[in-house]
Amino acid sequence: LLIIAPIISFPYGFYTFLRLVVSVSAVFIIYNSCKAKNGVDEVSIIFAIILILYNPVIPVHLTRAIWTPINFITAGIYFYGFYKMKKKIDNI
């Protein structure tokens, strides 16, 4: 969703849904990261920044030109995290 959002123009409801999905997943990752490390670590801080940017309650309004690289960077962070998690699961 983060990759196609800047490429195709969608109705505003899609972007609200995108914010909700990213925010919920960021909260889930922050919770599990803090629980696993017994405190705040760099993963928690990165996803806290993502949570602030994408929160649907108090949206951060930026231009499309600014959101495009932010979306790609955020997608890269999620892909990297997924790859790392998958690699860890495969080694178990």
N, C-alpha and C positions, 0 to 999 in steps of 0.2 A: 504494500500500500504506500509506503514512504517513497518508493522509487517511481511509481506511476503518478503520484499526486502532482509533481511539478510538470510532468510531460503532457498530461491530458487535463483539460479544464472540466471540472466537475461542479455540481451544485454545492452550495455552502454546507448542506447537510452532510455531505461526504467528508468534508474537512472536520466537522464537529465529531463525526464518528471516528475519524482517524485520530483526533486528539484523545478521544476516550480510550481507544484501543492502546495507544502508546502510553498513556498515563497509567492505565490499569496494569499493563505489563511492567512498566517501570517500578510501580509500587511493589509488585510481586517480586521483582528482582532485588530491589532494595531490602525488602523484608528478609528474603532468603540469604542474601549476602551478609547482612548484619547478624542474622542468626548463626550462620556457619562460622563467621569470624569472631563472634562475641563482641561486636562493636563495628564502628564505621571504618570502612576501608576505601580505596580508590574507586572500586566498582560502585559502591554506594554513592559516592560523591558525583561520579559521572552520570549515574541514572537519576540522581536528585536534580541535577541541572536539566536533564531531559524532561523530567517531570514538571519542573517549573516552566519550561518553554512550551510544552504541549498540554498543560492542564486545561480542561474544558470549562472550569468554573470561572477563572479570571484569565481569559485568553490573551496571549501576547500577539498584538496585531503588527505584523511586519509586511513589507512588500513581497511580491512573488519572487523578485530577484534575490532577496535575502533568504527567503524560505527554501529556495531550490538547493543551495549548497548545504543548508542545515539538514534538510531531509536526506540528502545523500550521505552526509556524515553520520547521521543517526542510524540510517539503514546499515552502513558499514559497521557501526558499533554492534548492532544487533546480530549481523552475520558473523562477525568475529566471535562474539560471545556464544552463539549457537555452535560454531565450529569447535571452539574450545570445550564446550560442554559435551558435545558429541564425541570428541576425541577422548575425553576423560571417561565417559560411559563405556566406550569401546574397549578401553584398557582394563576395565573391571572384570 
